[in-house]
């Protein structure tokens, strides 16, 4: 199912009142070359979303060429915080993970605070830290866990990684783990992006975007006809050691409906299928990409936010 066009990097959460909130990055076509802002849409069933007219976070005007990406909203007591990535070198290069907040209701503006995981914080993330996603620590210590994408620069080229950081009950001061959770250096995956984790009982379940070297020709242009960026699945008993599913991809590119011509799928978020319990299954939100002509030039843009389900 497709929701919004010209928007992507969706983060769907469920409030204590049972409301679905979809946080996303979006822009009008007049803003295509100027970056975009974060908005929010609400739903009572997880299928029909209505965007709120108020922007919850605007792209900073300085420094020049600043880009913000991948919102992830989480609650700390009565307040809401927004984790996201920010940099000046492009969508998936030269980024750091930042924090904004608090917002008293999660619907009004989140003020920016500071970086929470920077490229200087871990040896495996010296090239970029992006696509942060925050969940409560299931250990019961009242803290928070952040999963994120990273790349490590080597003389032979960049290595894609998925990392983890943790914070105490304030949800504001994160410490990155010294080693990555998943690494392309070990598996041959040239792309590892947008990890999204949900805890099902005692099992950590992760969905993430990936591509092997043979399936990615141009990471800066996700619409490249030779690309095949798909969604994979992995599980863990402790949130540190992960086992990839032998049945990957969990969601392949080139579906049978509105996304039949997609070349890349970007993981959004995962929630219980019935909005209450993981025993009902899972609903996965994701973004696809397409090429459109803007001002006479082909431009790769998000073609919509989709939803896939698994009972």
C-alpha positions as CSV (number, residue, x, y, z in Angstrom):
1,X,0.0,0.0,0.0
2,X,1.3,3.5,-0.9
3,X,0.6,6.5,1.4
4,X,2.4,9.7,0.5
5,X,4.5,10.7,-2.5
6,X,7.6,13.0,-2.2
7,X,8.2,11.8,1.3
8,X,10.2,9.1,2.9
9,X,12.2,7.7,5.9
10,X,9.1,7.1,7.8
11,X,8.9,6.4,11.5
12,X,5.6,5.0,12.7
13,X,5.0,4.8,16.4
14,X,2.0,3.9,18.6
15,X,1.0,6.2,21.5
16,X,-0.4,5.0,24.8
17,X,-3.8,6.0,23.5
18,X,-3.6,3.7,20.5
19,X,-3.0,6.5,17.9
20,X,-0.6,5.8,15.1
21,X,1.9,8.6,14.3
22,X,3.9,8.6,11.2
23,X,7.0,10.9,11.2
24,X,8.6,11.5,7.8
25,X,10.8,13.7,5.8
26,X,9.1,15.5,2.9
27,X,9.3,18.4,0.5
28,X,7.3,20.2,-2.2
29,X,8.8,19.9,-5.7
30,X,9.9,23.6,-5.4
31,X,12.1,22.4,-2.5
32,X,13.6,19.5,-4.4
33,X,17.1,20.9,-4.4
34,X,16.9,22.5,-1.0
35,X,16.5,19.5,1.3
36,X,13.4,18.9,3.3
37,X,11.7,19.1,6.7
38,X,10.1,16.6,9.1
39,X,6.3,16.3,9.3
40,X,3.8,14.0,11.1
41,X,0.7,12.3,10.1
42,X,-1.8,10.5,12.3
43,X,-4.1,7.4,11.9
44,X,-6.4,5.3,14.0
45,X,-5.8,2.1,12.0
46,X,-2.3,2.3,10.6
47,X,-3.7,2.4,7.1
48,X,-5.2,5.8,6.5
49,X,-3.0,8.7,7.6
50,X,-3.8,12.4,7.7
51,X,-0.8,14.8,7.6
52,X,-0.7,17.5,10.2
53,X,-0.1,21.0,8.7
54,X,2.5,21.8,11.4
55,X,6.2,20.9,10.6
56,X,7.7,19.3,13.6
57,X,11.3,20.0,12.6
58,X,12.8,22.3,10.0
59,X,16.1,21.8,8.2
60,X,18.6,24.2,9.8
61,X,19.5,27.2,7.6
62,X,23.2,27.0,8.5
63,X,25.7,25.7,7.7
64,X,25.2,25.7,4.0
65,X,24.0,22.5,2.3
66,X,22.9,21.0,5.6
67,X,20.8,17.8,5.2
68,X,18.6,16.2,7.8
69,X,17.4,12.6,7.4
70,X,15.6,9.7,9.1
71,X,13.5,10.9,12.0
72,X,13.0,8.5,15.0
73,X,10.7,9.7,17.8
74,X,10.6,8.2,21.2
75,X,9.0,9.0,24.6
76,X,10.9,9.8,27.8
77,X,8.4,10.1,30.6
78,X,5.8,12.7,29.5
79,X,8.1,14.2,26.9
80,X,9.0,13.3,23.3
81,X,12.5,13.4,21.7
82,X,13.5,13.1,18.0
83,X,16.7,11.3,16.9
84,X,17.8,12.0,13.3
85,X,20.9,12.3,11.2
86,X,22.5,15.6,10.0
87,X,25.4,16.5,7.8
88,X,26.5,18.7,4.9
89,X,27.9,16.1,2.4
90,X,24.7,14.4,1.2
91,X,22.0,12.1,2.2
92,X,24.1,9.1,3.4
93,X,27.6,10.6,3.7
94,X,29.3,12.7,6.4
95,X,26.4,12.5,8.8
96,X,26.2,12.4,12.6
97,X,23.2,11.3,14.8
98,X,21.5,14.2,16.5
99,X,18.8,14.7,19.1
100,X,16.0,17.3,19.2
101,X,13.5,17.9,22.0
102,X,11.7,17.8,24.2
103,X,8.3,18.2,22.7
104,X,5.5,18.0,25.2
105,X,3.1,16.3,22.9
106,X,5.2,15.0,20.0
107,X,3.1,17.1,17.5
108,X,4.7,20.5,18.0
109,X,8.2,21.7,17.1
110,X,11.2,19.8,18.4
111,X,14.1,22.2,19.3
112,X,17.6,20.9,18.2
113,X,19.9,19.9,21.1
114,X,23.2,18.4,19.9
115,X,24.9,15.3,18.3
116,X,24.4,12.1,20.3
117,X,26.7,9.8,18.2
118,X,29.3,11.4,16.1
119,X,31.8,10.1,13.6
120,X,34.5,10.5,16.2
121,X,32.7,8.2,18.7
122,X,33.5,4.8,17.2
123,X,36.2,3.4,14.9
124,X,33.7,1.7,12.6
125,X,31.7,5.0,12.0
126,X,34.4,7.4,11.0
127,X,32.8,8.1,7.6
128,X,29.1,8.5,8.6
129,X,26.5,7.8,11.2
130,X,22.9,7.8,9.9
131,X,19.4,6.3,10.1
132,X,19.3,6.3,14.0
133,X,16.4,4.4,15.5
134,X,15.7,4.4,19.3
135,X,13.8,1.9,21.3
136,X,13.4,1.4,25.1
137,X,15.9,-1.0,26.5
138,X,14.0,-4.3,27.1
139,X,16.3,-5.2,30.0
140,X,14.1,-3.1,32.3
141,X,16.8,-0.7,33.4
142,X,14.8,2.3,32.1
143,X,17.3,3.2,29.5
144,X,17.3,3.3,25.7
145,X,19.0,1.6,22.8
146,X,19.8,3.2,19.5
147,X,20.6,1.2,16.3
148,X,22.2,3.1,13.4
149,X,23.9,2.7,10.0
150,X,27.6,3.6,9.7
151,X,30.5,3.3,7.3
152,X,34.1,2.8,8.0
153,X,36.7,4.3,5.7
154,X,39.5,1.9,4.6
155,X,42.2,2.3,1.9
156,X,40.4,-0.3,-0.2
157,X,37.0,1.5,0.2
158,X,34.2,2.0,2.7
159,X,32.8,-0.8,4.8
160,X,29.1,-0.7,5.6
161,X,28.1,-1.3,9.2
162,X,25.2,-1.4,11.6
163,X,26.0,-0.2,15.1
164,X,24.4,0.2,18.5
165,X,24.5,2.8,21.3
166,X,22.9,3.0,24.7
167,X,21.6,5.7,27.0
168,X,20.3,6.0,30.5
169,X,16.8,6.9,31.6
170,X,17.2,10.5,30.3
171,X,17.5,9.3,26.7
172,X,19.9,12.1,25.9
173,X,23.5,10.8,26.4
174,X,24.3,7.8,24.2
175,X,27.5,5.7,24.2
176,X,28.3,3.8,21.0
177,X,29.4,0.1,21.3
178,X,33.1,-0.5,20.4
179,X,32.3,-3.0,17.6
180,X,29.5,-3.1,15.0
181,X,26.6,-5.6,15.0
182,X,26.7,-6.3,11.3
183,X,29.4,-5.6,8.8
184,X,29.8,-5.8,5.1
185,X,33.4,-6.8,5.6
186,X,32.2,-10.2,6.7
187,X,29.2,-10.8,4.4
188,X,30.0,-9.0,1.2
189,X,27.1,-6.6,1.6
190,X,28.1,-3.3,0.1
191,X,25.0,-1.6,1.6
192,X,23.6,-1.8,5.1
193,X,21.0,0.9,5.9
194,X,18.2,1.9,8.2
195,X,18.1,-0.9,10.9
196,X,14.7,-1.1,12.6
197,X,14.3,-3.3,15.6
198,X,11.4,-4.6,17.6
199,X,11.5,-6.9,20.6
200,X,9.2,-9.9,20.5
201,X,9.3,-11.5,23.9
202,X,13.0,-12.3,24.4
203,X,13.9,-12.1,20.7
204,X,15.3,-8.9,19.0
205,X,14.0,-8.8,15.4
206,X,15.7,-6.4,12.9
207,X,14.6,-5.4,9.4
208,X,17.2,-3.4,7.4
209,X,18.0,-2.4,3.8
210,X,20.8,-4.1,2.1
211,X,22.5,-4.8,-1.2
212,X,25.4,-7.0,-2.1
213,X,28.2,-5.6,-4.3
214,X,26.7,-7.2,-7.4
215,X,23.4,-5.5,-6.8
216,X,24.5,-1.9,-6.3
217,X,25.9,0.3,-9.0
218,X,25.3,3.8,-7.6
219,X,24.5,4.4,-3.9
220,X,24.1,8.1,-4.5
221,X,21.3,7.4,-7.0
222,X,19.0,4.8,-5.6
223,X,16.9,4.9,-8.8
224,X,19.7,3.5,-10.9
225,X,18.3,0.7,-13.1
226,X,21.1,-1.6,-12.0
227,X,20.4,-1.3,-8.3
228,X,18.7,-3.9,-6.1
229,X,18.5,-2.5,-2.6
230,X,16.1,-4.9,-0.7
231,X,14.9,-5.4,2.9
232,X,16.6,-8.1,5.0
233,X,15.7,-9.7,8.3
234,X,17.9,-10.8,11.2
235,X,17.3,-12.0,14.8
236,X,19.2,-11.9,18.1
237,X,18.7,-13.2,21.6
238,X,20.7,-10.3,23.2
239,X,20.7,-7.4,20.7
240,X,24.4,-7.8,20.1
241,X,24.9,-11.1,18.1
242,X,22.7,-11.2,15.0
243,X,21.8,-14.1,12.7
244,X,20.7,-13.1,9.2
245,X,17.7,-15.0,7.8
246,X,18.6,-17.6,5.1
247,X,15.4,-16.6,3.3
248,X,16.5,-13.0,2.7
249,X,15.3,-10.7,1.2
250,X,12.3,-10.4,3.5
251,X,10.8,-7.8,1.1
252,X,12.2,-7.9,-2.5
253,X,12.3,-5.0,-4.9
254,X,9.9,-4.9,-7.8
255,X,6.6,-5.8,-6.1
256,X,3.5,-6.6,-8.1
257,X,1.6,-3.4,-7.5
258,X,2.3,0.3,-7.4
259,X,6.0,-0.4,-6.5
260,X,6.6,-2.8,-9.4
261,X,9.3,-0.5,-10.9
262,X,11.1,0.1,-7.6
263,X,14.9,-0.3,-7.6
264,X,15.5,0.4,-3.8
265,X,13.5,-0.2,-0.7
266,X,14.4,1.9,2.4
267,X,13.2,0.4,5.8
268,X,10.9,2.7,7.7
269,X,9.6,1.1,10.9
270,X,8.0,-2.0,12.3
271,X,4.9,-2.1,14.7
272,X,2.6,-4.9,15.9
273,X,0.1,-5.8,13.2
274,X,-2.9,-5.2,15.4
275,X,-1.3,-2.2,17.0
276,X,-1.1,-4.0,20.4
277,X,0.7,-7.3,20.5
278,X,3.6,-8.8,18.5
279,X,1.8,-12.1,18.7
280,X,-0.6,-10.7,16.0
281,X,2.3,-10.3,13.5
282,X,4.1,-7.3,12.2
283,X,3.5,-4.3,9.9
284,X,6.6,-3.0,8.1
285,X,6.6,0.5,6.6
286,X,9.1,1.3,3.9
287,X,9.9,3.8,1.1
288,X,10.5,3.1,-2.6
289,X,12.2,5.4,-5.2
290,X,11.6,6.4,-8.8
291,X,13.0,8.8,-11.4
292,X,11.0,11.9,-12.4
293,X,11.8,14.8,-14.6
294,X,12.3,18.1,-12.8
295,X,13.3,21.2,-14.7
296,X,14.2,19.0,-17.6
297,X,16.5,16.7,-15.6
298,X,16.0,13.2,-14.3
299,X,15.9,13.2,-10.5
300,X,15.6,10.3,-8.1
301,X,12.8,10.9,-5.6
302,X,10.9,8.8,-3.2
303,X,7.7,7.4,-4.9
304,X,5.8,6.7,-1.7
305,X,5.6,5.1,1.7
306,X,4.4,1.5,1.6
307,X,3.3,-1.1,4.1
308,X,4.0,-4.9,4.1
309,X,2.6,-7.3,6.7
310,X,3.6,-10.7,8.1
311,X,1.1,-12.6,10.4
